[in-house]
Amino acid sequence: MPTTKRMKTSPPKPTRKTALANRAKKKPQTAKAPINPTATTLRTNNTSQPSLERQVKAVLASLKQLSDKRVLEDMTKRYGVYTTKALGVSMSNIQKVARPLGRNHELALALWETGWYEARMLTSFVDDPALVTSAQMDEWVRDFDNWGICDTLCFNLFDRTSHAWRKVSQWSKQESEFIKRAGFALLWSLTVHDKAASDEQFRQGLVLILRAASDERHFVKKAVNMALRAIGKRNPALNAAAMVIARRLAESTEPSARWVGKDALRELTSASVTRRLASRRSPEG
């Protein structure tokens, strides 16, 4: 019986109507946006906010990307900032990472626990002063191991809390070098940022300065000196009160107190400070 060859047939070409129907069934492909942990993942007002652990990891990843070996070397060689756990990130880059985070108390607490110098510096911009407790301040100040972290926390966070003045009194009497420095760095920063403080509060600060000026440790006496100079530049009345203390210290037999007094007098009697204060009127006089 003869066999017949089967003819190969090609499938029918789809009609325009069929092609449009098939195309409609396909889901549209959307391009994935690049991940920016500090601008997107960590945005605090995002309804799908990631877990606290993921936020901390993202912040640390951003800091590590911005680290620079030269910055790390300069911390000790140029600025005398010594710490055991640092990445080497400039202050401007730390602020860049902090900016999109907003105020986030829980994140600040978690970042502090990492122990990284830059993460702890970042908390001064992220933590909410209204939520910072007295116990938290005492706990953090015990971790201070250099003047950089001390001054940054005092100037950007601690002086905005309701506990600031009480901590000036407490810390300035402590023996630990950086806790004591924090007391006077905080007093110094309050002369700039606490516009509502009375002259009497700063006069009490002058009493603390008089007591601590004989401390010979470099980072303590520098903070004492800066606090004295800052009080003396706040207004004419406090300038007069600060110069009384400065002159008394300048006549001291103790080298540290004498240096604090003489250096403060040099600035407080300068032409630039005199001109500036002449244009001001003391709020209490």
N, C-alpha and C positions, 0 to 999 in steps of 0.2 A: 504494500500500500504506500503510495507516495506520501512523503512528508511535506508539510508546508511550513515555510519559515515565517516566524512571527515578526511582524514589523515593529521596530522600536518607535514608540510614539512619545513625543515630548509633552509635558504637562501644559495645559492651556494657559495662555498668558492671562494674568489677572487683569480684570477690568479696572478702570479708574475708580469705580465705586468700591470694589473689593480692596484696592490698595489703601484708600482713605480709611476704610473700616479697620484694617489691620494696624495702620499707623495710630489710630485712636486708642487701640488696646494697649499699646506700649506706654509704660510710665515715663514721664519726662525725667531726664537726668539733670540733677542740680549740682553745680560745682561746689566743692567743699571750701569753706572760707579758711584762710590760714589761722592757726591757733596763736593767740596772743594772751598768755596767762595773766598778765597784769592788766589788760584792758578788757578782756572778755570773760575768761574763766572765773576771775576773781571779783567781778563787778558785784558789789554788795547788794545792789537793788535788783539783781537778776532773780526771777522767780524760781529758776532751776539752779540755785546756788549750790556749788559742789560742797562736799564734806569738808570739815575743818582740816582734816589730814591732807586732803588733796590741795587745799588752798596753801597750806604751809609748804608742801612739796613744790608747788608752782612758783611760789615766791623765792624759795631757795634756788630753784632752777634758773630763774631770771637773774638773781644776784650772781650766780656762778658764771652765767654767760657774759656778764659785765665785769668780771674780775680781771685784774691787770697786775702782773707780777711787779711792775714798777711802782704801782700804788702801794702794794704790800710792803715793798722795801722802804718806800718813803715814810710809811707810818712810823717806823722805828728810827730810821736814820735822820729824817728831817723834822719830824714832829714829836718824837719821844712818846709815841703811843705803843705801849707794850701789852699784848694780849696773847693768849695761847691758841685761840681758835678764830682765825680771820681769813677772808678770801682775797681782800685787796680790791675793794670797790670804792670809787670816789663818792664824796657826799652828794654831788650833783646827780650821780646815777642812782644812789640810794633813794633820793627824793623822787627820781623819775619812776622807780618801781613803786614807791609809796603812793604817788599821786592818784592813780585810778582806784586804789583800794578804799578810799574814804575812811571814815571812822569805824573801827571794828574792834571792840574791846576783847572779845574772845580770841580773835586772830592774834592780837597783840600779845596776849598771855601765852598762846601757843608758840609764837615766834620767839619769845624770850626764853622759853624752855629749851629751844634748840642749842643755845649756848654760842651761836655764831655772832661775832662782833657786829657785822653788818645787819643781821636780822634784828639784833637788839637796838641798834641805832634807828632802824626803821620803825620800831614800836613808838618812838617819840612823836612820829607823824601820824600814826594809825590809831593809837589808843585814844579813848574818849576821856578827857579830864574829869567829866562829871561822874564817870563810873570807876575811876581809880580810887582804891581804898587806902587808908592809912597803913594797913597791914601789908598791902602790895608794895607800897613805897619803901617800907622798911625791909621787905624781902629783897627787892631789886637792888637797893643801895648796898646791901651786903655783898652783892655780886660785882660791884664796881671794882675794876682792876687797873684803870687808867683814867687820865683826865678827859680824854675824848668822850667816852661813854658817860662819864659823870656830868660834864658841862652840857652835853647835848640833851640828856634827859631833863636836866634842871631847867634849861632855857626853852625847850619846846613842849614839855609836858607837865612836869611837877609844879612849876610856878603858876599853872593855870588851874590847879586843883584847890579845893577848899581847905586842904591840910597844909598848904605851903608854909604859912607863917609858923605854925606849930613845929614843923620839921626843921625850920631854921634854928629854932631854939634847942631842939633835941639833938640834932646831928652835929651842930657846932661844938658841942661839949663832949663828943665821942672821941675815943683814942684812935680808932682805925683811921688811917691816912685819908682814904678816899670817901669815907662817910663824913669825916670832918670837913674835907674839901667841899663835899656836896652841900653842907650847911651854909657855907659862905658863897658858893656858886649860886645857890638858890636865893640868898639875900641880894647878891649882885644882880641876878636876873629880875627880881621883883622891883628893883629901882627903875627898870626899863618898862616892864609890862604891867605892873599893878598901879594904874593911874589913880585908883581910889584910896590907896594906902595913906595913912596920916603921917605927918612928920614924926610924931611920937613913936610910931612903930619902927622907924629908921633910927631914931635916937637910941632905942633899946638895942638895935643892931650894932650901934657903935660901942655899946657896953660889951657885947660879945666879941667884937674886934679887939678891943683893949685887952681882954682876957686871953685871946688866942694868938696875939701878935708875936709872942716869944717862941712859938713853935718853929723849929728850924727846918722842918721837912719842906723841901722845895714846893711840892704841889699844894701844901697847906698854906704856906706863907704867901704864895702867889695869889691864891684865892682870897685870902684875908686882905691883901693889898688892893686887889681889884674891887672888892666890896667897899672898902673905905673910899676909894676914888670915885666909885659910882654914886655912893650916897652924897658925896660932896659936890657932885655935878647935877643933882636933882633939882635944887632950887637955892636961892641965896641964903635962906635960914639954915638949911642943912649943910651948905658949904661952910658957913661959919662954925657950926658944931663939929663938922668933920675935921676942920683945920685945928681945932682945939685938941682933938685926939691925936692928930698927926704930929703936932708939935710936941706933945707929951711923949709920944713914941720915939720921935727923932732924938730926944734927949736921953733915951734909955741906955743902960749899960749893956743890955743884951743885943748882940749883933742882928738877930732876925727882926726884933721889934724896931731897932734903929733904922734898918733898911726899909721896912714897911712905912714908917713915918716919913722919912726923908723922900722916898720915891713918891709918896702920895702928895706931899707938900709941893714938890716940883710941878706936878700937873695942876693941882688945885689953885695954885697962885699964878699959873701961866696966863698970858695975855688972851689966848683963845677962850679959855674957860671963863675968865673975868668978863670978857665981852658978851659971851653967851648968857651968863647969868644976869648981867646988867639989863638985858632986854626982857627978863622974866620977872614975874611978881610971885612971891611965895604964896601958895594957896591958904596958908595959915597966918600970913602977916602982911 
